Amino acid sequence: MDADNKELLELMLKILPKTMTTKSHRGGHFYYITDFSVRKFTLDLGSHGKLEIAGQGQISVLPPSIHPEGTVYEFIDQAAPVPWHGDLKQELTQLLGKQLGIKIKTEHINIERILKGVNEGQRDISAIQLATWYRKQGLSEEEVLNKLITWNELNKPPLPDDVIQAKVESAFKPEKPYGYKFIESKVKETYTPGKDLPDKVFEQSTDEEFIVYNKETSEVTRQKKIEAEETYVPLDQIPWKPVRDAQPYDDIWNEVKQYLYEHIDIPNGYDILTAWVLATWIPEEWDAVPYLFFYGPAGSGKTWALEVLASICFRPFMSASTTLPVIFRACDLWHPTLFLDETEVYLRKERSEIMHLLNAGYRKGFPATLSAIKSNFFLQRRTIARKMGNPRLLKIHLHTFRHFKGTTEYHKTKDIIHVQQILGHQDIKSTMMYIQIEQALFRNSIEDDFHVKVAKTEEEIKGLLEIGYEFVLQKDSLAYFRKRK
């Protein structure tokens, strides 16, 4: 550690653990042995000066060397360098911030990136950071160790298991977890009328809660939220009569069949109708489902038959002469059972896109046709442009949203590799255009404050790119990088 002035040297002698210390031309050096290699970094201590930590690959000048200006390097303390266990940068930042009463800027840690595995040179520190993240979630040391051993398989190459164990012990050594600032995705909150998960099924019963069936215990409960990979919350409104209760039926087939027999007058086919009604309640089980069509003259009871079926089917959505956008929104938001009255309307040429959508919707995994999606988009675009009196909106295409996403992601992160992964580009050259677009849009932004780093070796360059720094220019043998503050 290089204290860059005499006042800072005197201050560090009082604060830092005693170790081998030398006097230099301007200040002094402190020497420690760390558990793993450390990359060079600098702590800005405000009016006290800067403390530079010379990490892996750096050169240190020792006594009895002589500075070109004549200063002789001398030992202040010739004891052997003492060990510094744990995360040197984090512990040093916390120690100096507390002792000096100042706030030292620290970089946020992208936990999502660490969870995907890291390369050599980032494994040791990432292991401590990840262990700390799990510790802050309330996991025990043993649970964290098991998770990190699994995570270690993603690293290139993996660390030995005993090293992983040492990192976990380092993360649990302080009385309180390290004060890392993590960047992590918030748990997504999804509005839904219900869902079938591996361990439970839930369906909205009111505006505020779900009825939940536990597949393992067969227990039925009511919950306001469902916590899983996402947080599921009820919709504000649903267009059908909600489920009020859940209870076992000994003979549900005959009950449903009898109900249909009492309310729909057809010569035969009650078993087919019964099977169809029950199938709507477990849509996840089927690779394909049939559509039902009722044929007959006016007044024969076709609409009434739809209403009877809708009264006991899963999430019924009944409509007559509806439009493609309405069906799109209904299917996307509710995943309902559709009941379309007056179907001859949909056989007309101008409604052919609705039939394309229905023809694609009876099989699992079949997406809506591209023509239907485009038709809906162009219709909405034309309607909005006309209402707002803004013909420029007609220049917006589906791909415009992809460009918007790429540009804003690069502006937020300044990480072109991150943008490449989001957009799925195989060649980084395809992604580079978003750097130019972002620079053109935000050239005069008042937020153009950057952290600046200089790299000499391939390893240093690789390390800076991995933590989101952007290459700026090459001068002599130095490569300059920056990252937005």
MIDREN-749461 format. One record per residue (C-alpha): residue number from 0; residue in one letter; x, z, y. Coordinates in steps of 0.05 Angstrom, whole numbers, padded with zeros to 5 digits. Layout:
! MIDREN-749461
{site NUM; A; {X; Z; Y}}
...
END
This chain:
! MIDREN-749461
{site 0; M; {00000; 00000; 00000}}
{site 1; D; {00030; -00022; 00066}}
{site 2; A; {00014; 00020; 00129}}
{site 3; D; {00028; -00028; 00186}}
{site 4; N; {00049; 00024; 00239}}
{site 5; K; {00082; 00092; 00243}}
{site 6; E; {00019; 00128; 00265}}
{site 7; L; {-00019; 00101; 00205}}
{site 8; L; {00039; 00120; 00159}}
{site 9; E; {00036; 00193; 00183}}
{site 10; L; {-00039; 00193; 00174}}
{site 11; M; {-00035; 00164; 00103}}
{site 12; L; {00018; 00216; 00084}}
{site 13; K; {-00036; 00269; 00097}}
{site 14; I; {-00092; 00233; 00061}}
{site 15; L; {-00066; 00194; 00002}}
{site 16; P; {-00045; 00226; -00064}}
{site 17; K; {00030; 00242; -00064}}
{site 18; T; {00071; 00187; -00096}}
{site 19; M; {00133; 00145; -00086}}
{site 20; T; {00135; 00130; -00011}}
{site 21; T; {00184; 00089; 00032}}
{site 22; K; {00196; 00077; 00105}}
{site 23; S; {00193; 00004; 00126}}
{site 24; H; {00208; -00034; 00190}}
{site 25; R; {00141; -00019; 00224}}
{site 26; G; {00108; 00034; 00180}}
{site 27; G; {00114; 00051; 00107}}
{site 28; H; {00096; 00036; 00035}}
{site 29; F; {00059; 00077; -00019}}
{site 30; Y; {00067; 00059; -00093}}
{site 31; Y; {00016; 00072; -00148}}
{site 32; I; {00006; 00049; -00220}}
{site 33; T; {-00064; 00023; -00233}}
{site 34; D; {-00101; 00015; -00299}}
{site 35; F; {-00107; -00060; -00289}}
{site 36; S; {-00081; -00114; -00243}}
{site 37; V; {-00107; -00113; -00171}}
{site 38; R; {-00113; -00172; -00125}}
{site 39; K; {-00087; -00167; -00054}}
{site 40; F; {-00136; -00140; -00003}}
{site 41; T; {-00135; -00108; 00066}}
{site 42; L; {-00175; -00049; 00094}}
{site 43; D; {-00189; -00052; 00168}}
{site 44; L; {-00186; 00021; 00192}}
{site 45; G; {-00206; 00005; 00264}}
{site 46; S; {-00162; 00037; 00317}}
{site 47; H; {-00117; 00066; 00263}}
{site 48; G; {-00092; -00003; 00242}}
{site 49; K; {-00095; -00040; 00176}}
{site 50; L; {-00076; -00018; 00106}}
{site 51; E; {-00054; -00077; 00064}}
{site 52; I; {-00055; -00070; -00011}}
{site 53; A; {-00004; -00118; -00043}}
{site 54; G; {-00033; -00135; -00111}}
{site 55; Q; {-00015; -00179; -00169}}
{site 56; G; {00040; -00229; -00154}}
{site 57; Q; {00060; -00198; -00087}}
{site 58; I; {00131; -00178; -00068}}
{site 59; S; {00151; -00109; -00043}}
{site 60; V; {00217; -00093; -00007}}
{site 61; L; {00250; -00028; -00031}}
{site 62; P; {00308; 00015; -00005}}
{site 63; P; {00364; 00005; 00010}}
{site 64; S; {00343; -00063; 00036}}
{site 65; I; {00356; -00080; 00109}}
{site 66; H; {00305; -00115; 00154}}
{site 67; P; {00330; -00176; 00192}}
{site 68; E; {00324; -00134; 00256}}
{site 69; G; {00369; -00080; 00227}}
{site 70; T; {00319; -00029; 00202}}
{site 71; V; {00342; 00005; 00138}}
{site 72; Y; {00288; 00018; 00086}}
{site 73; E; {00290; 00091; 00064}}
{site 74; F; {00254; 00136; 00014}}
{site 75; I; {00206; 00187; 00043}}
{site 76; D; {00188; 00211; -00027}}
{site 77; Q; {00230; 00185; -00086}}
{site 78; A; {00183; 00212; -00139}}
{site 79; A; {00158; 00163; -00192}}
{site 80; P; {00095; 00124; -00174}}
{site 81; V; {00034; 00163; -00198}}
{site 82; P; {-00025; 00132; -00236}}
{site 83; W; {-00088; 00113; -00198}}
{site 84; H; {-00145; 00109; -00249}}
{site 85; G; {-00211; 00073; -00238}}
{site 86; D; {-00229; 00022; -00184}}
{site 87; L; {-00173; 00027; -00133}}
{site 88; K; {-00208; -00013; -00079}}
{site 89; Q; {-00274; 00025; -00084}}
{site 90; E; {-00242; 00094; -00089}}
{site 91; L; {-00193; 00080; -00032}}
{site 92; T; {-00250; 00054; 00012}}
{site 93; Q; {-00292; 00116; -00001}}
{site 94; L; {-00232; 00164; 00009}}
{site 95; L; {-00210; 00134; 00076}}
{site 96; G; {-00280; 00125; 00102}}
{site 97; K; {-00295; 00198; 00090}}
{site 98; Q; {-00228; 00226; 00115}}
{site 99; L; {-00226; 00182; 00177}}
{site 100; G; {-00300; 00185; 00192}}
{site 101; I; {-00307; 00110; 00197}}
{site 102; K; {-00348; 00057; 00162}}
{site 103; I; {-00305; 00007; 00125}}
{site 104; K; {-00335; -00061; 00111}}
{site 105; T; {-00345; -00075; 00037}}
{site 106; E; {-00367; -00138; 00001}}
{site 107; H; {-00432; -00140; -00037}}
{site 108; I; {-00425; -00151; -00112}}
{site 109; N; {-00465; -00206; -00145}}
{site 110; I; {-00488; -00171; -00208}}
{site 111; E; {-00525; -00233; -00232}}
{site 112; R; {-00460; -00271; -00236}}
{site 113; I; {-00424; -00215; -00272}}
{site 114; L; {-00480; -00210; -00324}}
{site 115; K; {-00465; -00283; -00344}}
{site 116; G; {-00393; -00265; -00363}}
{site 117; V; {-00329; -00273; -00323}}
{site 118; N; {-00261; -00305; -00331}}
{site 119; E; {-00193; -00273; -00340}}
{site 120; G; {-00171; -00238; -00277}}
{site 121; Q; {-00241; -00213; -00262}}
{site 122; R; {-00257; -00177; -00328}}
{site 123; D; {-00229; -00108; -00314}}
{site 124; I; {-00260; -00095; -00246}}
{site 125; S; {-00325; -00130; -00267}}
{site 126; A; {-00330; -00083; -00327}}
{site 127; I; {-00327; -00022; -00282}}
{site 128; Q; {-00376; -00052; -00232}}
{site 129; L; {-00425; -00070; -00287}}
{site 130; A; {-00418; -00001; -00320}}
{site 131; T; {-00433; 00031; -00252}}
{site 132; W; {-00494; -00013; -00243}}
{site 133; Y; {-00521; 00009; -00310}}
{site 134; R; {-00504; 00082; -00294}}
{site 135; K; {-00544; 00078; -00230}}
{site 136; Q; {-00604; 00054; -00272}}
{site 137; G; {-00601; 00120; -00309}}
{site 138; L; {-00569; 00097; -00374}}
{site 139; S; {-00524; 00145; -00412}}
{site 140; E; {-00450; 00132; -00423}}
{site 141; E; {-00462; 00113; -00496}}
{site 142; E; {-00518; 00065; -00477}}
{site 143; V; {-00474; 00033; -00424}}
{site 144; L; {-00417; 00024; -00473}}
{site 145; N; {-00463; -00012; -00522}}
{site 146; K; {-00488; -00059; -00467}}
{site 147; L; {-00417; -00074; -00443}}
{site 148; I; {-00392; -00089; -00513}}
{site 149; T; {-00448; -00141; -00519}}
{site 150; W; {-00433; -00168; -00449}}
{site 151; N; {-00359; -00173; -00465}}
{site 152; E; {-00374; -00229; -00515}}
{site 153; L; {-00392; -00273; -00455}}
{site 154; N; {-00324; -00264; -00422}}
{site 155; K; {-00269; -00316; -00428}}
{site 156; P; {-00232; -00288; -00464}}
{site 157; P; {-00264; -00221; -00483}}
{site 158; L; {-00227; -00156; -00471}}
{site 159; P; {-00209; -00110; -00530}}
{site 160; D; {-00263; -00059; -00546}}
{site 161; D; {-00218; 00000; -00528}}
{site 162; V; {-00207; -00030; -00458}}
{site 163; I; {-00282; -00036; -00449}}
{site 164; Q; {-00289; 00037; -00470}}
{site 165; A; {-00236; 00057; -00419}}
{site 166; K; {-00274; 00019; -00364}}
{site 167; V; {-00339; 00055; -00381}}
{site 168; E; {-00302; 00122; -00379}}
{site 169; S; {-00274; 00104; -00310}}
{site 170; A; {-00344; 00087; -00285}}
{site 171; F; {-00370; 00155; -00309}}
{site 172; K; {-00309; 00195; -00286}}
{site 173; P; {-00332; 00208; -00214}}
{site 174; E; {-00386; 00261; -00204}}
{site 175; K; {-00428; 00208; -00169}}
{site 176; P; {-00428; 00134; -00185}}
{site 177; Y; {-00383; 00089; -00144}}
{site 178; G; {-00418; 00068; -00080}}
{site 179; Y; {-00419; -00007; -00096}}
{site 180; K; {-00469; -00050; -00059}}
{site 181; F; {-00500; -00096; -00109}}
{site 182; I; {-00535; -00163; -00097}}
{site 183; E; {-00589; -00169; -00150}}
{site 184; S; {-00654; -00205; -00157}}
{site 185; K; {-00714; -00161; -00146}}
{site 186; V; {-00762; -00156; -00204}}
{site 187; K; {-00810; -00213; -00194}}
{site 188; E; {-00881; -00191; -00180}}
{site 189; T; {-00929; -00240; -00212}}
{site 190; Y; {-01004; -00241; -00199}}
{site 191; T; {-01042; -00258; -00262}}
{site 192; P; {-01110; -00245; -00295}}
{site 193; G; {-01074; -00227; -00360}}
{site 194; K; {-01021; -00247; -00410}}
{site 195; D; {-01001; -00243; -00484}}
{site 196; L; {-00933; -00209; -00489}}
{site 197; P; {-00894; -00195; -00554}}
{site 198; D; {-00914; -00121; -00554}}
{site 199; K; {-00981; -00121; -00517}}
{site 200; V; {-01040; -00162; -00493}}
{site 201; F; {-01072; -00147; -00426}}
{site 202; E; {-01131; -00175; -00388}}
{site 203; Q; {-01157; -00161; -00318}}
{site 204; S; {-01218; -00116; -00319}}
{site 205; T; {-01227; -00101; -00244}}
{site 206; D; {-01192; -00119; -00179}}
{site 207; E; {-01143; -00062; -00190}}
{site 208; E; {-01127; -00055; -00264}}
{site 209; F; {-01117; -00086; -00332}}
{site 210; I; {-01143; -00068; -00401}}
{site 211; V; {-01082; -00064; -00446}}
{site 212; Y; {-01079; -00070; -00521}}
{site 213; N; {-01015; -00044; -00554}}
{site 214; K; {-00999; -00089; -00614}}
{site 215; E; {-00957; -00035; -00649}}
{site 216; T; {-01003; 00026; -00641}}
{site 217; S; {-01071; -00010; -00631}}
{site 218; E; {-01081; 00036; -00572}}
{site 219; V; {-01124; 00011; -00514}}
{site 220; T; {-01106; 00036; -00444}}
{site 221; R; {-01118; 00017; -00371}}
{site 222; Q; {-01060; 00003; -00324}}
{site 223; K; {-01053; -00019; -00252}}
{site 224; K; {-00987; -00055; -00266}}
{site 225; I; {-00951; -00082; -00327}}
{site 226; E; {-00876; -00073; -00326}}
{site 227; A; {-00837; -00123; -00368}}
{site 228; E; {-00786; -00177; -00350}}
{site 229; E; {-00832; -00188; -00291}}
{site 230; T; {-00881; -00140; -00258}}
{site 231; Y; {-00952; -00164; -00270}}
{site 232; V; {-01007; -00144; -00221}}
{site 233; P; {-01081; -00163; -00220}}
{site 234; L; {-01109; -00219; -00177}}
{site 235; D; {-01150; -00201; -00116}}
{site 236; Q; {-01210; -00240; -00144}}
{site 237; I; {-01227; -00276; -00208}}
{site 238; P; {-01284; -00327; -00213}}
{site 239; W; {-01313; -00301; -00279}}
{site 240; K; {-01344; -00236; -00302}}
{site 241; P; {-01285; -00190; -00319}}
{site 242; V; {-01273; -00157; -00386}}
{site 243; R; {-01302; -00087; -00382}}
{site 244; D; {-01281; -00058; -00449}}
{site 245; A; {-01240; -00071; -00512}}
{site 246; Q; {-01263; -00047; -00580}}
{site 247; P; {-01258; -00070; -00652}}
{site 248; Y; {-01314; -00111; -00683}}
{site 249; D; {-01326; -00110; -00758}}
{site 250; D; {-01365; -00175; -00760}}
{site 251; I; {-01351; -00211; -00695}}
{site 252; W; {-01359; -00280; -00727}}
{site 253; N; {-01432; -00268; -00746}}
{site 254; E; {-01447; -00233; -00680}}
{site 255; V; {-01422; -00292; -00639}}
{site 256; K; {-01457; -00342; -00685}}
{site 257; Q; {-01523; -00305; -00680}}
{site 258; Y; {-01517; -00302; -00603}}
{site 259; L; {-01506; -00378; -00601}}
{site 260; Y; {-01563; -00390; -00650}}
{site 261; E; {-01611; -00350; -00606}}
{site 262; H; {-01593; -00386; -00541}}
{site 263; I; {-01573; -00458; -00558}}
{site 264; D; {-01621; -00505; -00594}}
{site 265; I; {-01583; -00556; -00636}}
{site 266; P; {-01597; -00582; -00706}}
{site 267; N; {-01529; -00559; -00734}}
{site 268; G; {-01458; -00542; -00714}}
{site 269; Y; {-01463; -00467; -00701}}
{site 270; D; {-01400; -00453; -00743}}
{site 271; I; {-01361; -00503; -00700}}
{site 272; L; {-01385; -00471; -00636}}
{site 273; T; {-01369; -00401; -00662}}
{site 274; A; {-01299; -00422; -00682}}
{site 275; W; {-01288; -00455; -00614}}
{site 276; V; {-01311; -00394; -00575}}
{site 277; L; {-01265; -00347; -00614}}
{site 278; A; {-01207; -00396; -00608}}
{site 279; T; {-01211; -00393; -00532}}
{site 280; W; {-01192; -00319; -00535}}
{site 281; I; {-01126; -00332; -00569}}
{site 282; P; {-01100; -00396; -00536}}
{site 283; E; {-01028; -00379; -00550}}
{site 284; E; {-01040; -00387; -00625}}
{site 285; W; {-01057; -00461; -00624}}
{site 286; D; {-01013; -00522; -00618}}
{site 287; A; {-01075; -00562; -00601}}
{site 288; V; {-01147; -00546; -00583}}
{site 289; P; {-01208; -00593; -00585}}
{site 290; Y; {-01254; -00609; -00527}}
{site 291; L; {-01329; -00602; -00538}}
{site 292; F; {-01376; -00655; -00512}}
{site 293; F; {-01452; -00647; -00507}}
{site 294; Y; {-01491; -00712; -00508}}
{site 295; G; {-01565; -00720; -00494}}
{site 296; P; {-01617; -00745; -00444}}
{site 297; A; {-01631; -00710; -00379}}
{site 298; G; {-01667; -00644; -00388}}
{site 299; S; {-01643; -00634; -00461}}
{site 300; G; {-01604; -00570; -00445}}
{site 301; K; {-01532; -00594; -00438}}
{site 302; T; {-01519; -00552; -00376}}
{site 303; W; {-01553; -00493; -00408}}
{site 304; A; {-01508; -00499; -00469}}
{site 305; L; {-01447; -00497; -00424}}
{site 306; E; {-01473; -00435; -00389}}
{site 307; V; {-01485; -00399; -00455}}
{site 308; L; {-01415; -00416; -00481}}
{site 309; A; {-01384; -00395; -00414}}
{site 310; S; {-01418; -00327; -00419}}
{site 311; I; {-01375; -00307; -00479}}
{site 312; C; {-01314; -00351; -00474}}
{site 313; F; {-01245; -00332; -00448}}
{site 314; R; {-01238; -00338; -00372}}
{site 315; P; {-01294; -00388; -00361}}
{site 316; F; {-01288; -00435; -00301}}
{site 317; M; {-01351; -00477; -00293}}
{site 318; S; {-01356; -00534; -00243}}
{site 319; A; {-01395; -00597; -00230}}
{site 320; S; {-01364; -00658; -00196}}
{site 321; T; {-01299; -00621; -00179}}
{site 322; T; {-01235; -00652; -00152}}
{site 323; L; {-01165; -00659; -00180}}
{site 324; P; {-01134; -00608; -00132}}
{site 325; V; {-01186; -00556; -00152}}
{site 326; I; {-01172; -00565; -00226}}
{site 327; F; {-01097; -00563; -00214}}
{site 328; R; {-01102; -00498; -00176}}
{site 329; A; {-01150; -00466; -00226}}
{site 330; C; {-01106; -00483; -00286}}
{site 331; D; {-01042; -00461; -00252}}
{site 332; L; {-01070; -00395; -00226}}
{site 333; W; {-01119; -00373; -00280}}
{site 334; H; {-01106; -00413; -00345}}
{site 335; P; {-01181; -00415; -00355}}
{site 336; T; {-01229; -00447; -00404}}
{site 337; L; {-01257; -00506; -00365}}
{site 338; F; {-01331; -00524; -00367}}
{site 339; L; {-01344; -00590; -00332}}
{site 340; D; {-01416; -00609; -00321}}
{site 341; E; {-01440; -00680; -00307}}
{site 342; T; {-01378; -00710; -00342}}
{site 343; E; {-01400; -00781; -00328}}
{site 344; V; {-01374; -00768; -00257}}
{site 345; Y; {-01303; -00763; -00285}}
{site 346; L; {-01307; -00831; -00319}}
{site 347; R; {-01310; -00867; -00252}}
{site 348; K; {-01247; -00903; -00231}}
{site 349; E; {-01233; -00858; -00171}}
{site 350; R; {-01234; -00797; -00217}}
{site 351; S; {-01189; -00827; -00270}}
{site 352; E; {-01132; -00779; -00252}}
{site 353; I; {-01175; -00721; -00275}}
{site 354; M; {-01182; -00753; -00343}}
{site 355; H; {-01106; -00763; -00346}}
{site 356; L; {-01098; -00689; -00333}}
{site 357; L; {-01149; -00669; -00386}}
{site 358; N; {-01118; -00717; -00437}}
{site 359; A; {-01050; -00683; -00427}}
{site 360; G; {-01079; -00612; -00429}}
{site 361; Y; {-01105; -00604; -00500}}
{site 362; R; {-01036; -00599; -00533}}
{site 363; K; {-00986; -00542; -00523}}
{site 364; G; {-00924; -00564; -00485}}
{site 365; F; {-00954; -00629; -00458}}
{site 366; P; {-00943; -00629; -00382}}
{site 367; A; {-00992; -00657; -00333}}
{site 368; T; {-00977; -00731; -00322}}
{site 369; L; {-00929; -00747; -00266}}
{site 370; S; {-00981; -00794; -00236}}
{site 371; A; {-01031; -00737; -00231}}
{site 372; I; {-00980; -00691; -00197}}
{site 373; K; {-00959; -00745; -00148}}
{site 374; S; {-01032; -00763; -00134}}
{site 375; N; {-01048; -00691; -00117}}
{site 376; F; {-00986; -00683; -00073}}
{site 377; F; {-00999; -00747; -00034}}
{site 378; L; {-01072; -00728; -00024}}
{site 379; Q; {-01054; -00659; 00003}}
{site 380; R; {-00999; -00688; 00047}}
{site 381; R; {-01045; -00740; 00077}}
{site 382; T; {-01099; -00688; 00090}}
{site 383; I; {-01052; -00639; 00124}}
{site 384; A; {-01019; -00693; 00166}}
{site 385; R; {-01087; -00716; 00190}}
{site 386; K; {-01112; -00645; 00206}}
{site 387; M; {-01048; -00627; 00244}}
{site 388; G; {-01042; -00695; 00278}}
{site 389; N; {-00970; -00700; 00255}}
{site 390; P; {-00953; -00767; 00221}}
{site 391; R; {-00881; -00743; 00209}}
{site 392; L; {-00908; -00701; 00151}}
{site 393; L; {-00920; -00766; 00114}}
{site 394; K; {-00844; -00774; 00108}}
{site 395; I; {-00841; -00712; 00063}}
{site 396; H; {-00832; -00730; -00011}}
{site 397; L; {-00828; -00687; -00073}}
{site 398; H; {-00752; -00693; -00072}}
{site 399; T; {-00751; -00665; 00000}}
{site 400; F; {-00765; -00596; -00028}}
{site 401; R; {-00704; -00602; -00074}}
{site 402; H; {-00660; -00619; -00015}}
{site 403; F; {-00689; -00561; 00024}}
{site 404; K; {-00674; -00513; -00033}}
{site 405; G; {-00602; -00538; -00040}}
{site 406; T; {-00588; -00534; 00035}}
{site 407; T; {-00617; -00464; 00045}}
{site 408; E; {-00583; -00436; -00017}}
{site 409; Y; {-00516; -00462; 00007}}
{site 410; H; {-00528; -00434; 00077}}
{site 411; K; {-00544; -00365; 00049}}
{site 412; T; {-00489; -00361; -00003}}
{site 413; K; {-00435; -00411; 00018}}
{site 414; D; {-00425; -00418; -00057}}
{site 415; I; {-00427; -00491; -00077}}
{site 416; I; {-00419; -00475; -00151}}
{site 417; H; {-00482; -00431; -00146}}
{site 418; V; {-00520; -00489; -00115}}
{site 419; Q; {-00495; -00536; -00169}}
{site 420; Q; {-00522; -00490; -00223}}
{site 421; I; {-00590; -00482; -00190}}
{site 422; L; {-00599; -00556; -00181}}
{site 423; G; {-00572; -00573; -00250}}
{site 424; H; {-00520; -00624; -00226}}
{site 425; Q; {-00469; -00643; -00279}}
{site 426; D; {-00420; -00670; -00226}}
{site 427; I; {-00401; -00625; -00167}}
{site 428; K; {-00396; -00688; -00124}}
{site 429; S; {-00472; -00694; -00126}}
{site 430; T; {-00476; -00624; -00096}}
{site 431; M; {-00425; -00633; -00041}}
{site 432; M; {-00476; -00669; 00003}}
{site 433; Y; {-00510; -00602; 00017}}
{site 434; I; {-00447; -00577; 00052}}
{site 435; Q; {-00452; -00634; 00101}}
{site 436; I; {-00527; -00624; 00111}}
{site 437; E; {-00518; -00549; 00122}}
{site 438; Q; {-00462; -00560; 00172}}
{site 439; A; {-00503; -00610; 00211}}
{site 440; L; {-00564; -00564; 00214}}
{site 441; F; {-00528; -00499; 00228}}
{site 442; R; {-00468; -00523; 00268}}
{site 443; N; {-00488; -00484; 00330}}
{site 444; S; {-00512; -00422; 00293}}
{site 445; I; {-00493; -00355; 00325}}
{site 446; E; {-00482; -00327; 00256}}
{site 447; D; {-00417; -00365; 00244}}
{site 448; D; {-00375; -00303; 00231}}
{site 449; F; {-00331; -00307; 00169}}
{site 450; H; {-00284; -00268; 00125}}
{site 451; V; {-00220; -00309; 00121}}
{site 452; K; {-00172; -00308; 00062}}
{site 453; V; {-00106; -00343; 00048}}
{site 454; A; {-00084; -00362; -00022}}
{site 455; K; {-00016; -00385; -00047}}
{site 456; T; {-00024; -00389; -00123}}
{site 457; E; {-00073; -00423; -00169}}
{site 458; E; {-00096; -00354; -00194}}
{site 459; E; {-00111; -00331; -00122}}
{site 460; I; {-00149; -00395; -00107}}
{site 461; K; {-00190; -00387; -00171}}
{site 462; G; {-00205; -00314; -00154}}
{site 463; L; {-00231; -00332; -00084}}
{site 464; L; {-00276; -00388; -00109}}
{site 465; E; {-00305; -00341; -00162}}
{site 466; I; {-00328; -00291; -00108}}
{site 467; G; {-00359; -00344; -00064}}
{site 468; Y; {-00305; -00365; -00015}}
{site 469; E; {-00306; -00436; 00012}}
{site 470; F; {-00243; -00479; 00018}}
{site 471; V; {-00228; -00499; 00091}}
{site 472; L; {-00159; -00531; 00095}}
{site 473; Q; {-00089; -00535; 00066}}
{site 474; K; {-00029; -00521; 00110}}
{site 475; D; {00042; -00522; 00083}}
{site 476; S; {00037; -00483; 00018}}
{site 477; L; {-00023; -00441; 00040}}
{site 478; A; {-00096; -00453; 00024}}
{site 479; Y; {-00147; -00424; 00073}}
{site 480; F; {-00216; -00401; 00051}}
{site 481; R; {-00275; -00369; 00086}}
{site 482; K; {-00341; -00335; 00070}}
{site 483; R; {-00398; -00318; 00117}}
{site 484; K; {-00401; -00244; 00135}}
END
